[in-house]
Amino acid sequence: MKRQVYNIVSWLQARAEESGCRGFVIGVSGGIDSALTSTLCALTGLPTYVVSLPIHQPNSHVHRSDTHMQWLKDTQANVRKATIDLTEVYETYRNLPTEQSDLALVNSRSRLRMTMLYSIANTHNLLVAGTGNKVEDYGIGFFTKYGDGGVDISPIADLLKSEVREMAAHLGVIEDILNATPTDGLWEDDRSDEDQIGASYEELEWALTHYDDHGNIRDGLTSRQNEVLDIYIKRHTTSRHKLAAPPVCYKTGE
């Protein structure tokens, strides 16, 4: 585990140096992925800005993010923290005279946060560090395009959710975050990731590994495994556009 932490921290330091940036900015949600990412960035010794960006956030989420940010600030001299409530900005956006679906509105929350993080990054010459793990980002594409997917670097995108939990515990992330139910925090009813996806992260890790190793082989699978594999394949297939550069129409011979 120490070697894995060292590798990510060294990688972050190298990305900052090659980009000419001073350090990092990370949106801290109160969840385990952003807690681990912000901790790894702080361990580089480079300026690290951790920012809570609540929009109608439950008090439990705000408390976890505040506690984590204060812990980082108390233990790492290079950390600066801030809480910027975007609820009023979101309400102005939500009341624009145009039709917006519920899904479009929750994705707008993520995009407003991305805009704020890049404003901070531009002001202080920082890289925006993404908080997506391997299952979310590269497995099922469970992120908002140009929202939480709008980042400069992705330090934990090759870690499975179980590896994220293990590394976060190793680095001393607080128990409230380690034990919190995974949620994207975008819905006002506080629905969990599993509620939205229809499968747990443990099941999705199995599906990712099975799909990578065996393709769509169904021999010997239980009915639930078949169901989870169908969920994984559907989301993996329909979210590929999120990971690809925008298609370019090249001019033909003139």
BADRENPA-69983 format. One line per 2 residues: their letters; for each residue x, y, z of N, C-alpha, C. Coordinates in nm, 3 decimals. Example, Ala and Ser with C-alpha at 12.3 -4.5 7.8 and 13.67 -1.06 7.14 Angstrom:
BEGIN
as	1.319 -0.569 0.780 1.230 -0.450 0.780 1.320 -0.330 0.780 ~ 1.285 -0.225 0.708 1.367 -0.106 0.714 1.290 0.003 0.787
This chain:
BEGIN
mk	0.082 -0.121 0.000 0.000 0.000 0.000 0.086 0.127 0.000 ~ 0.194 0.127 0.079 0.283 0.244 0.082 0.339 0.274 -0.056
rq	0.373 0.168 -0.131 0.427 0.189 -0.265 0.322 0.248 -0.359 ~ 0.197 0.203 -0.348 0.091 0.257 -0.432 0.069 0.405 -0.402
vy	0.070 0.440 -0.274 0.056 0.580 -0.236 0.172 0.662 -0.292 ~ 0.292 0.611 -0.275 0.412 0.680 -0.325 0.403 0.701 -0.476
ni	0.358 0.600 -0.548 0.349 0.610 -0.694 0.252 0.720 -0.737 ~ 0.136 0.726 -0.671 0.037 0.828 -0.707 0.088 0.967 -0.671
vs	0.146 0.982 -0.552 0.197 1.112 -0.509 0.308 1.159 -0.604 ~ 0.398 1.069 -0.641 0.506 1.103 -0.734 0.449 1.141 -0.871
wl	0.348 1.068 -0.913 0.282 1.098 -1.041 0.220 1.238 -1.038 ~ 0.155 1.272 -0.929 0.095 1.405 -0.915 0.202 1.514 -0.920
qa	0.312 1.494 -0.851 0.420 1.592 -0.852 0.474 1.612 -0.994 ~ 0.488 1.501 -1.068 0.538 1.509 -1.205 0.440 1.583 -1.296
ra	0.309 1.558 -1.278 0.209 1.625 -1.362 0.210 1.776 -1.336 ~ 0.226 1.815 -1.211 0.231 1.957 -1.179 0.354 2.022 -1.240
ee	0.467 1.955 -1.230 0.592 2.011 -1.284 0.585 2.027 -1.435 ~ 0.537 1.924 -1.503 0.535 1.931 -1.651 0.432 2.030 -1.703
sg	0.330 2.058 -1.624 0.226 2.153 -1.666 0.262 2.297 -1.633 ~ 0.361 2.316 -1.546 0.396 2.450 -1.502 0.300 2.506 -1.399
cr	0.218 2.418 -1.339 0.123 2.462 -1.237 0.183 2.448 -1.098 ~ 0.129 2.527 -1.004 0.183 2.531 -0.868 0.137 2.413 -0.784
gf	0.014 2.366 -0.808 -0.043 2.263 -0.722 -0.179 2.220 -0.773 ~ -0.274 2.199 -0.680 -0.399 2.134 -0.716 -0.518 2.199 -0.646
vi	-0.635 2.184 -0.708 -0.761 2.219 -0.644 -0.854 2.099 -0.659 ~ -0.925 2.067 -0.550 -1.013 1.950 -0.548 -1.145 1.988 -0.484
gv	-1.254 1.950 -0.547 -1.385 1.964 -0.486 -1.407 1.850 -0.387 ~ -1.436 1.884 -0.262 -1.452 1.785 -0.156 -1.601 1.773 -0.122
sg	-1.656 1.653 -0.141 -1.800 1.633 -0.128 -1.843 1.574 0.005 ~ -1.749 1.517 0.079 -1.785 1.439 0.197 -1.786 1.291 0.169
gi	-1.751 1.253 0.045 -1.742 1.113 0.006 -1.598 1.064 0.006 ~ -1.582 0.934 -0.010 -1.450 0.874 0.005 -1.357 0.904 -0.112
ds	-1.410 0.917 -0.233 -1.323 0.941 -0.349 -1.257 1.078 -0.341 ~ -1.334 1.181 -0.310 -1.275 1.315 -0.300 -1.186 1.326 -0.176
al	-1.219 1.251 -0.071 -1.133 1.252 0.049 -0.997 1.192 0.017 ~ -0.996 1.080 -0.054 -0.868 1.018 -0.090 -0.790 1.107 -0.186
ts	-0.856 1.158 -0.288 -0.787 1.241 -0.387 -0.724 1.364 -0.322 ~ -0.799 1.431 -0.237 -0.746 1.552 -0.173 -0.630 1.518 -0.079
tl	-0.638 1.404 -0.013 -0.528 1.363 0.075 -0.401 1.334 -0.004 ~ -0.415 1.263 -0.115 -0.299 1.233 -0.200 -0.237 1.361 -0.256
ca	-0.321 1.454 -0.298 -0.268 1.582 -0.349 -0.195 1.658 -0.239 ~ -0.251 1.656 -0.119 -0.187 1.726 -0.007 -0.051 1.666 0.026
lt	-0.037 1.535 0.009 0.089 1.468 0.041 0.202 1.504 -0.056 ~ 0.170 1.570 -0.167 0.276 1.612 -0.259 0.358 1.726 -0.200
gl	0.305 1.796 -0.101 0.372 1.913 -0.046 0.348 2.039 -0.128 ~ 0.280 2.026 -0.242 0.251 2.141 -0.327 0.123 2.210 -0.279
pt	0.104 2.338 -0.313 -0.019 2.407 -0.272 -0.143 2.328 -0.313 ~ -0.228 2.299 -0.217 -0.347 2.218 -0.240 -0.468 2.290 -0.183
yv	-0.562 2.324 -0.270 -0.684 2.393 -0.231 -0.797 2.291 -0.227 ~ -0.860 2.275 -0.111 -0.974 2.184 -0.096 -1.098 2.269 -0.076
vs	-1.200 2.242 -0.156 -1.315 2.331 -0.162 -1.444 2.251 -0.152 ~ -1.529 2.290 -0.060 -1.664 2.234 -0.049 -1.759 2.326 -0.125
lp	-1.843 2.267 -0.210 -1.930 2.347 -0.298 -2.075 2.300 -0.283 ~ -2.135 2.322 -0.167 -2.270 2.271 -0.144 -2.376 2.340 -0.231
ih	-2.471 2.258 -0.276 -2.592 2.305 -0.344 -2.707 2.224 -0.287 ~ -2.782 2.281 -0.195 -2.889 2.208 -0.125 -2.836 2.079 -0.065
qp	-2.715 2.083 -0.010 -2.651 1.961 0.040 -2.705 1.924 0.177 ~ -2.727 1.794 0.204 -2.764 1.752 0.340 -2.656 1.792 0.441
ns	-2.697 1.823 0.562 -2.601 1.865 0.664 -2.493 1.761 0.690 ~ -2.530 1.632 0.678 -2.432 1.526 0.703 -2.318 1.532 0.602
hv	-2.350 1.564 0.475 -2.246 1.575 0.373 -2.155 1.694 0.402 ~ -2.215 1.807 0.435 -2.138 1.928 0.464 -2.049 1.906 0.584
hr	-2.102 1.840 0.687 -2.022 1.814 0.807 -1.902 1.725 0.775 ~ -1.923 1.620 0.695 -1.812 1.531 0.660 -1.706 1.605 0.580
sd	-1.749 1.684 0.483 -1.650 1.756 0.402 -1.574 1.858 0.485 ~ -1.645 1.930 0.573 -1.579 2.029 0.659 -1.478 1.962 0.753
th	-1.518 1.849 0.811 -1.429 1.778 0.903 -1.304 1.729 0.831 ~ -1.323 1.675 0.710 -1.208 1.625 0.633 -1.115 1.740 0.594
mq	-1.171 1.850 0.546 -1.087 1.962 0.504 -1.009 2.020 0.622 ~ -1.073 2.028 0.739 -1.004 2.080 0.856 -0.892 1.986 0.898
wl	-0.916 1.854 0.891 -0.812 1.756 0.923 -0.692 1.773 0.831 ~ -0.717 1.790 0.702 -0.606 1.810 0.608 -0.531 1.939 0.640
kd	-0.606 2.046 0.668 -0.541 2.174 0.697 -0.458 2.166 0.825 ~ -0.507 2.091 0.924 -0.436 2.079 1.050 -0.310 1.993 1.038
tq	-0.309 1.901 0.942 -0.197 1.806 0.933 -0.101 1.836 0.819 ~ -0.142 1.921 0.724 -0.059 1.951 0.608 -0.051 2.103 0.589
an	0.068 2.159 0.604 0.084 2.305 0.600 0.056 2.364 0.463 ~ 0.055 2.282 0.359 0.035 2.332 0.223 -0.111 2.339 0.181
vr	-0.203 2.306 0.272 -0.346 2.299 0.238 -0.419 2.427 0.275 ~ -0.499 2.476 0.181 -0.593 2.584 0.207 -0.734 2.531 0.183
ka	-0.830 2.575 0.261 -0.966 2.524 0.246 -1.066 2.638 0.233 ~ -1.179 2.607 0.169 -1.285 2.706 0.153 -1.417 2.634 0.133
ti	-1.524 2.697 0.177 -1.660 2.651 0.149 -1.731 2.761 0.071 ~ -1.779 2.727 -0.046 -1.847 2.824 -0.133 -1.985 2.767 -0.165
dl	-2.088 2.825 -0.105 -2.224 2.776 -0.124 -2.278 2.827 -0.257 ~ -2.308 2.734 -0.347 -2.356 2.768 -0.481 -2.507 2.754 -0.494
te	-2.577 2.739 -0.382 -2.722 2.717 -0.388 -2.794 2.833 -0.457 ~ -2.758 2.956 -0.422 -2.826 3.072 -0.482 -2.799 3.080 -0.632
vy	-2.675 3.050 -0.671 -2.642 3.050 -0.814 -2.725 2.944 -0.887 ~ -2.734 2.826 -0.826 -2.811 2.718 -0.886 -2.959 2.755 -0.898
et	-3.015 2.817 -0.794 -3.156 2.854 -0.797 -3.183 2.955 -0.908 ~ -3.090 3.049 -0.931 -3.105 3.143 -1.042 -3.107 3.068 -1.174
yr	-3.016 2.971 -1.187 -3.010 2.891 -1.310 -3.136 2.809 -1.327 ~ -3.184 2.749 -1.218 -3.301 2.661 -1.226 -3.425 2.737 -1.267
nl	-3.431 2.866 -1.236 -3.550 2.946 -1.264 -3.544 3.019 -1.397 ~ -3.448 2.985 -1.480 -3.444 3.043 -1.614 -3.567 2.999 -1.693
pt	-3.617 3.084 -1.784 -3.740 3.053 -1.857 -3.716 2.955 -1.973 ~ -3.668 2.836 -1.939 -3.649 2.733 -2.040 -3.676 2.598 -1.975
eq	-3.727 2.505 -2.053 -3.761 2.374 -1.998 -3.634 2.296 -1.965 ~ -3.630 2.239 -1.846 -3.515 2.160 -1.804 -3.564 2.035 -1.730
sd	-3.517 1.918 -1.773 -3.555 1.795 -1.707 -3.486 1.784 -1.571 ~ -3.535 1.693 -1.487 -3.472 1.672 -1.357 -3.326 1.630 -1.374
la	-3.300 1.543 -1.471 -3.162 1.497 -1.493 -3.074 1.611 -1.541 ~ -3.127 1.696 -1.629 -3.049 1.810 -1.676 -3.014 1.904 -1.562
lv	-3.107 1.921 -1.468 -3.083 2.010 -1.355 -2.977 1.955 -1.261 ~ -2.983 1.825 -1.232 -2.880 1.772 -1.140 -2.743 1.772 -1.207
ns	-2.739 1.749 -1.338 -2.610 1.759 -1.407 -2.559 1.903 -1.407 ~ -2.652 1.998 -1.408 -2.611 2.139 -1.402 -2.543 2.171 -1.269
rs	-2.585 2.103 -1.162 -2.516 2.122 -1.034 -2.368 2.087 -1.047 ~ -2.342 1.973 -1.109 -2.204 1.929 -1.126 -2.126 2.026 -1.213
rl	-2.191 2.079 -1.317 -2.121 2.172 -1.407 -2.096 2.307 -1.342 ~ -2.184 2.351 -1.255 -2.159 2.474 -1.181 -2.037 2.458 -1.091
rm	-2.025 2.342 -1.027 -1.908 2.317 -0.942 -1.781 2.314 -1.024 ~ -1.785 2.252 -1.140 -1.668 2.250 -1.228 -1.625 2.392 -1.263
tm	-1.722 2.478 -1.294 -1.690 2.617 -1.329 -1.620 2.688 -1.215 ~ -1.665 2.663 -1.092 -1.604 2.726 -0.975 -1.463 2.675 -0.954
ly	-1.444 2.544 -0.968 -1.311 2.488 -0.949 -1.212 2.544 -1.052 ~ -1.257 2.559 -1.176 -1.166 2.614 -1.277 -1.140 2.763 -1.257
si	-1.235 2.833 -1.197 -1.209 2.973 -1.163 -1.097 2.982 -1.060 ~ -1.103 2.894 -0.960 -0.996 2.890 -0.859 -0.865 2.846 -0.922
an	-0.871 2.745 -1.008 -0.750 2.694 -1.074 -0.684 2.802 -1.158 ~ -0.764 2.876 -1.235 -0.709 2.983 -1.320 -0.647 3.094 -1.235
th	-0.710 3.125 -1.125 -0.663 3.234 -1.040 -0.530 3.202 -0.973 ~ -0.512 3.076 -0.931 -0.395 3.039 -0.853 -0.299 2.946 -0.927
nl	-0.320 2.927 -1.056 -0.232 2.842 -1.139 -0.225 2.699 -1.084 ~ -0.343 2.636 -1.076 -0.354 2.502 -1.020 -0.413 2.406 -1.123
lv	-0.392 2.277 -1.100 -0.457 2.173 -1.179 -0.583 2.127 -1.105 ~ -0.691 2.108 -1.178 -0.812 2.051 -1.120 -0.797 1.899 -1.116
ag	-0.799 1.843 -0.995 -0.781 1.699 -0.978 -0.917 1.630 -0.974 ~ -0.936 1.532 -1.062 -1.059 1.457 -1.065 -1.066 1.355 -0.953
tg	-1.188 1.317 -0.917 -1.207 1.227 -0.803 -1.274 1.095 -0.843 ~ -1.284 1.067 -0.972 -1.349 0.945 -1.016 -1.260 0.823 -1.004
nk	-1.318 0.710 -0.961 -1.243 0.585 -0.955 -1.265 0.503 -1.082 ~ -1.202 0.388 -1.090 -1.204 0.307 -1.213 -1.343 0.257 -1.247
ve	-1.419 0.215 -1.147 -1.553 0.162 -1.173 -1.643 0.272 -1.227 ~ -1.640 0.388 -1.162 -1.727 0.499 -1.203 -1.687 0.556 -1.339
dy	-1.561 0.593 -1.351 -1.518 0.666 -1.471 -1.503 0.577 -1.592 ~ -1.427 0.470 -1.578 -1.393 0.391 -1.695 -1.472 0.261 -1.706
gi	-1.551 0.230 -1.603 -1.637 0.113 -1.610 -1.774 0.149 -1.663 ~ -1.851 0.227 -1.585 -1.989 0.256 -1.623 -2.012 0.402 -1.659
gf	-1.910 0.485 -1.654 -1.927 0.626 -1.692 -2.024 0.700 -1.604 ~ -2.017 0.675 -1.473 -2.111 0.736 -1.379 -2.056 0.872 -1.334
ft	-2.058 0.966 -1.426 -2.016 1.103 -1.397 -2.082 1.196 -1.497 ~ -2.077 1.324 -1.467 -2.137 1.424 -1.556 -2.034 1.475 -1.655
ky	-2.067 1.464 -1.781 -1.977 1.515 -1.885 -1.964 1.667 -1.870 ~ -1.840 1.713 -1.867 -1.808 1.855 -1.844 -1.860 1.904 -1.708
gd	-1.881 1.810 -1.617 -1.912 1.844 -1.478 -1.799 1.790 -1.393 ~ -1.827 1.684 -1.313 -1.718 1.622 -1.239 -1.623 1.547 -1.331
gg	-1.663 1.529 -1.458 -1.571 1.473 -1.558 -1.481 1.577 -1.621 ~ -1.504 1.705 -1.591 -1.421 1.812 -1.644 -1.304 1.839 -1.552
vd	-1.193 1.770 -1.577 -1.077 1.780 -1.489 -0.949 1.783 -1.572 ~ -0.838 1.815 -1.506 -0.707 1.814 -1.573 -0.634 1.682 -1.555
is	-0.650 1.619 -1.440 -0.581 1.495 -1.410 -0.673 1.404 -1.330 ~ -0.649 1.272 -1.338 -0.734 1.175 -1.269 -0.647 1.079 -1.188
pi	-0.610 1.117 -1.067 -0.512 1.038 -0.991 -0.561 0.903 -0.940 ~ -0.693 0.885 -0.922 -0.740 0.756 -0.868 -0.824 0.679 -0.969
ad	-0.817 0.715 -1.095 -0.903 0.654 -1.197 -0.864 0.511 -1.232 ~ -0.751 0.463 -1.181 -0.714 0.323 -1.202 -0.735 0.240 -1.076
ll	-0.799 0.298 -0.975 -0.826 0.226 -0.851 -0.972 0.180 -0.848 ~ -0.993 0.053 -0.815 -1.127 0.004 -0.790 -1.181 0.066 -0.661
ks	-1.312 0.062 -0.642 -1.371 0.122 -0.522 -1.315 0.058 -0.396 ~ -1.296 -0.074 -0.397 -1.240 -0.141 -0.280 -1.098 -0.093 -0.252
ev	-1.021 -0.064 -0.357 -0.885 -0.013 -0.340 -0.887 0.130 -0.287 ~ -0.987 0.208 -0.330 -1.003 0.343 -0.276 -1.028 0.337 -0.126
re	-1.117 0.248 -0.084 -1.148 0.235 0.059 -1.023 0.193 0.137 ~ -0.949 0.098 0.083 -0.830 0.048 0.152 -0.725 0.157 0.166
ma	-0.702 0.233 0.059 -0.600 0.337 0.064 -0.644 0.452 0.154 ~ -0.771 0.488 0.149 -0.821 0.596 0.234 -0.805 0.560 0.381
ah	-0.837 0.435 0.416 -0.821 0.391 0.555 -0.674 0.394 0.595 ~ -0.587 0.351 0.505 -0.443 0.350 0.531 -0.390 0.491 0.560
lg	-0.448 0.590 0.493 -0.400 0.728 0.508 -0.469 0.803 0.621 ~ -0.564 0.740 0.689 -0.624 0.802 0.807 -0.748 0.884 0.782
vi	-0.814 0.865 0.667 -0.941 0.935 0.641 -1.042 0.895 0.749 ~ -1.123 0.990 0.792 -1.211 0.970 0.907 -1.313 0.859 0.882
ed	-1.355 0.796 0.993 -1.447 0.683 0.986 -1.581 0.721 0.923 ~ -1.631 0.841 0.952 -1.760 0.883 0.895 -1.758 0.878 0.743
il	-1.645 0.913 0.684 -1.634 0.909 0.538 -1.614 0.766 0.490 ~ -1.531 0.690 0.560 -1.507 0.551 0.521 -1.636 0.470 0.521
na	-1.727 0.502 0.612 -1.850 0.424 0.628 -1.972 0.487 0.561 ~ -1.953 0.601 0.495 -2.067 0.670 0.434 -2.121 0.593 0.313
tp	-2.250 0.597 0.293 -2.313 0.537 0.175 -2.272 0.617 0.053 ~ -2.219 0.552 -0.052 -2.177 0.625 -0.171 -2.295 0.696 -0.239
td	-2.279 0.824 -0.266 -2.381 0.902 -0.336 -2.314 1.015 -0.412 ~ -2.373 1.053 -0.526 -2.315 1.164 -0.601 -2.357 1.299 -0.544
gl	-2.456 1.299 -0.451 -2.496 1.422 -0.384 -2.565 1.523 -0.472 ~ -2.621 1.478 -0.584 -2.682 1.571 -0.679 -2.834 1.578 -0.667
we	-2.893 1.481 -0.600 -3.039 1.474 -0.589 -3.081 1.517 -0.449 ~ -3.191 1.593 -0.440 -3.234 1.647 -0.312 -3.292 1.540 -0.220
dd	-3.328 1.423 -0.276 -3.376 1.315 -0.190 -3.260 1.228 -0.140 ~ -3.136 1.267 -0.171 -3.016 1.199 -0.120 -3.011 1.052 -0.161
rs	-3.058 1.022 -0.282 -3.053 0.883 -0.329 -2.907 0.839 -0.343 ~ -2.883 0.712 -0.318 -2.747 0.658 -0.323 -2.708 0.624 -0.466
de	-2.579 0.598 -0.484 -2.533 0.553 -0.616 -2.599 0.420 -0.652 ~ -2.611 0.330 -0.555 -2.672 0.200 -0.582 -2.818 0.215 -0.622
dq	-2.889 0.311 -0.561 -3.028 0.338 -0.599 -3.035 0.376 -0.747 ~ -2.941 0.458 -0.791 -2.944 0.505 -0.929 -2.897 0.399 -1.029
ig	-2.794 0.325 -0.991 -2.733 0.231 -1.085 -2.806 0.098 -1.088 ~ -2.855 0.053 -0.972 -2.920 -0.076 -0.964 -2.826 -0.189 -0.925
as	-2.703 -0.153 -0.885 -2.604 -0.253 -0.842 -2.507 -0.186 -0.747 ~ -2.450 -0.266 -0.656 -2.352 -0.213 -0.562 -2.215 -0.204 -0.630
ye	-2.124 -0.131 -0.567 -1.989 -0.121 -0.622 -1.916 -0.255 -0.618 ~ -1.946 -0.336 -0.517 -1.886 -0.469 -0.512 -1.930 -0.552 -0.633
el	-2.059 -0.543 -0.666 -2.110 -0.615 -0.783 -2.051 -0.559 -0.912 ~ -2.039 -0.428 -0.921 -1.985 -0.366 -1.042 -1.837 -0.398 -1.060
ew	-1.763 -0.408 -0.950 -1.623 -0.450 -0.961 -1.613 -0.589 -1.020 ~ -1.701 -0.678 -0.971 -1.704 -0.814 -1.028 -1.735 -0.808 -1.177
al	-1.835 -0.728 -1.216 -1.874 -0.718 -1.356 -1.761 -0.663 -1.442 ~ -1.693 -0.561 -1.393 -1.581 -0.502 -1.467 -1.472 -0.606 -1.491
th	-1.436 -0.678 -1.385 -1.331 -0.779 -1.397 -1.374 -0.893 -1.488 ~ -1.498 -0.938 -1.472 -1.549 -1.047 -1.555 -1.553 -1.006 -1.702
yd	-1.600 -0.884 -1.727 -1.613 -0.835 -1.864 -1.476 -0.817 -1.928 ~ -1.381 -0.765 -1.852 -1.244 -0.747 -1.905 -1.178 -0.880 -1.936
dh	-1.201 -0.980 -1.849 -1.133 -1.108 -1.863 -1.204 -1.204 -1.959 ~ -1.338 -1.197 -1.962 -1.415 -1.298 -2.034 -1.510 -1.242 -2.138
gn	-1.516 -1.111 -2.154 -1.612 -1.055 -2.248 -1.753 -1.075 -2.197 ~ -1.840 -1.125 -2.282 -1.981 -1.140 -2.246 -2.016 -1.287 -2.222
ir	-1.921 -1.366 -2.171 -1.945 -1.507 -2.145 -2.039 -1.522 -2.025 ~ -2.147 -1.600 -2.041 -2.248 -1.613 -1.937 -2.249 -1.751 -1.872
dg	-2.160 -1.838 -1.912 -2.161 -1.975 -1.861 -2.146 -1.977 -1.709 ~ -2.239 -2.045 -1.641 -2.227 -2.065 -1.497 -2.264 -1.946 -1.411
lt	-2.316 -1.839 -1.470 -2.350 -1.721 -1.390 -2.487 -1.737 -1.326 ~ -2.505 -1.677 -1.209 -2.635 -1.676 -1.144 -2.725 -1.572 -1.212
sr	-2.853 -1.574 -1.179 -2.945 -1.477 -1.239 -2.906 -1.334 -1.199 ~ -2.861 -1.315 -1.073 -2.820 -1.181 -1.030 -2.693 -1.140 -1.101
qn	-2.598 -1.228 -1.119 -2.476 -1.194 -1.192 -2.507 -1.155 -1.336 ~ -2.600 -1.225 -1.398 -2.642 -1.187 -1.533 -2.706 -1.049 -1.535
ev	-2.786 -1.020 -1.433 -2.851 -0.889 -1.423 -2.747 -0.778 -1.407 ~ -2.649 -0.801 -1.318 -2.545 -0.701 -1.295 -2.460 -0.682 -1.419
ld	-2.429 -0.791 -1.488 -2.349 -0.780 -1.610 -2.424 -0.701 -1.716 ~ -2.555 -0.720 -1.726 -2.635 -0.643 -1.820 -2.631 -0.494 -1.785
iy	-2.640 -0.462 -1.655 -2.632 -0.322 -1.612 -2.497 -0.263 -1.649 ~ -2.391 -0.338 -1.621 -2.256 -0.290 -1.650 -2.237 -0.266 -1.800
ik	-2.275 -0.363 -1.881 -2.253 -0.353 -2.026 -2.333 -0.236 -2.085 ~ -2.458 -0.221 -2.042 -2.539 -0.111 -2.095 -2.478 0.023 -2.062
rh	-2.439 0.042 -1.936 -2.382 0.171 -1.896 -2.244 0.193 -1.958 ~ -2.164 0.087 -1.965 -2.031 0.098 -2.025 -2.042 0.138 -2.171
tt	-2.136 0.081 -2.243 -2.152 0.107 -2.386 -2.206 0.246 -2.413 ~ -2.310 0.285 -2.338 -2.375 0.413 -2.366 -2.296 0.533 -2.316
sr	-2.196 0.511 -2.232 -2.119 0.624 -2.177 -1.984 0.642 -2.245 ~ -1.957 0.567 -2.350 -1.825 0.576 -2.414 -1.796 0.716 -2.466
hk	-1.901 0.786 -2.509 -1.881 0.921 -2.562 -1.822 1.016 -2.458 ~ -1.844 0.985 -2.329 -1.791 1.073 -2.223 -1.639 1.070 -2.216
la	-1.580 0.959 -2.259 -1.435 0.941 -2.247 -1.360 0.975 -2.375 ~ -1.434 0.998 -2.482 -1.371 1.025 -2.612 -1.366 1.175 -2.640
ap	-1.265 1.216 -2.714 -1.260 1.357 -2.758 -1.375 1.383 -2.853 ~ -1.427 1.507 -2.858 -1.536 1.537 -2.949 -1.498 1.504 -3.093
pv	-1.585 1.435 -3.166 -1.552 1.401 -3.306 -1.529 1.527 -3.390 ~ -1.433 1.519 -3.479 -1.401 1.630 -3.568 -1.433 1.589 -3.711
cy	-1.504 1.676 -3.779 -1.531 1.653 -3.921 -1.419 1.721 -4.002 ~ -1.331 1.639 -4.060 -1.219 1.693 -4.135 -1.259 1.724 -4.279
kt	-1.206 1.834 -4.327 -1.239 1.873 -4.465 -1.175 1.777 -4.563 ~ -1.244 1.754 -4.670 -1.192 1.666 -4.775 -1.111 1.751 -4.873
ge	-1.057 1.686 -4.973 -0.975 1.759 -5.071 -1.050 1.873 -5.137 ~ -0.982 1.980 -5.156 -1.046 2.099 -5.213 -1.017 2.108 -5.362
